[in-house]
């Protein structure tokens, strides 16, 4: 499995888009920004767009909850 080191701006845009999806307020501009970032990252690093998109979604949507301090 390939490990990706996504830039902070792409992770932030993807997180904001995911929150907007959950709230029912995703805009075309938000979706386009994430898509464009995925395509740029995939092209720059020689990966398929699909592979990058799936890894980004996993990184954003399926992160472990932060540990709570006791």
HELIX and SHEET records of a PDB file:
HELIX    1   1 UNK A    8  UNK A   23  1                                  16    
HELIX    2   2 UNK A   28  UNK A   45  1                                  18    
HELIX    3   3 UNK A   49  UNK A   61  1                                  13    
END                                                                             
